[in-house]
């Protein structure tokens, strides 16, 4: 059940719960117990939230806004992905002989600050043929 819960909290749902429980005065140990996560996850989420690096924001009206993630294969993404595929993974610091979708997703994030999942990269690769 815990594994299913962790999969269901994909995105910012866990972060939202941690921040709300923290502002309600709960301790990190209580938050970890209630949300079935580690205390270090709670500390990391709060630290990223205060540093405004969590990737989500709260606007002036108090609305929770998650970043827009491109899932459509736009022309500039095609060119960037093709350029990444021309070089071996070692050129980007990976100790691998060939690319995986997860490695491509992380390399895209490190190089272009574009956060996408391995599944999205896989769909893009199929679209590129």
N, C-alpha and C positions, 0 to 999 in steps of 0.2 A: 504494500500500500504506500509506503514511503517513497519508493521509486516512482510510482504513478503520480504521487503528489509533486515530486520534484520536476517531472516532465510537464505537468500541468502549469507549473509556475514559470514557464518560459517567458522571457522578456523582463518586464519591470514589476511584476506582481509581488515577488518576494521583497524587492527593494521598497516598494510602497508600504508593505506591511511592516517592515523593520523600522522605517522612518516614522510611521504613525504610532507604533508601539513605543518607540523611543521618546517621541514628543509627549506621549501620555504618561511618561514617568517610569516606564518599565526598565529594569536593569538588563544588561546584555545576557545574563544567564537566564532570566525569565523569558526574554525574547527568543533565545535559542531553544528553550524547552517548548514553548508554545508553537513555534513555527517549524520544529524539527530540522533545524539547521545548526551549524556550528557558531560559536561566539565570534570566531574570527571572521565569518561571513558578515555578521552584523556590524562589527567594527569596520570592516572594509567598505561596506555600503555607506555607513555614516560618514566615513572619511572622504569617500568619493563625492558624496552629496554636498558636504561642506566645501570641498574644493571645486565644486561645479563641474566635475568630470564624470558624473554618473551617466550622462548621455540623455537625461530627461530634465525637464525644467517645470517650474510652477509659474504660470503667468500672473499678471496683476490681479486677475479675478479669482485666483486660486485654483485654476484648472491645471491638471497634470498633463503635460505634453511630452510625448515620446518622440524621438527623432524620426524623420522620414528615412526609410531605408530603401534604396533603389532595388527593385527586383526585375525591372524591365531592362533588356539588353539594348542600351542606347549606343549610338556610333562611337562615342568617346570611350565607353566601357569596352567595346569590341577591340578598339585599337590598343587600349591599355592591357587587356587580357592577352592579346596576341603578342605584345611586346614582352610580357612576363613569360609567356610560354617559349619564346625564342631562346631565352637564357636558361641554363641548368639551375636547379635549386641551390647548388653550391654558390652560385654568384650572389645569392641573397642570404647567405649564411646558414643554409640548411644542410645537414649531414645526410643527404638523400641522393639517390641516383636518378629518381624521376619524381614528378609532381604528383601529389594527391589533391583531391578537392579541398580538404581541410587545410593543407599547406598553402594552396593557392589563395584561399580565403584569408588566411593570416598574413600572407605576403602582401595581398591587396590592402589590407588594413594598415600594415606597417608602412607601405610605400605611398598609398593614396589617401589614407584616412577614411576608407570606405568600408564600413562594417557590413558584411554579408555572411550568410551561413554557407557551409560546405554544399548543402543541397542546392542553393541558388547558383553557386559556381558550377555545379554539375549540370544544371539546366542550361546555363549559358554555354557550356562546352558542347552540349548536344545541339544547341541552336547554331553554334559556329561550325558544326560538322566535324 
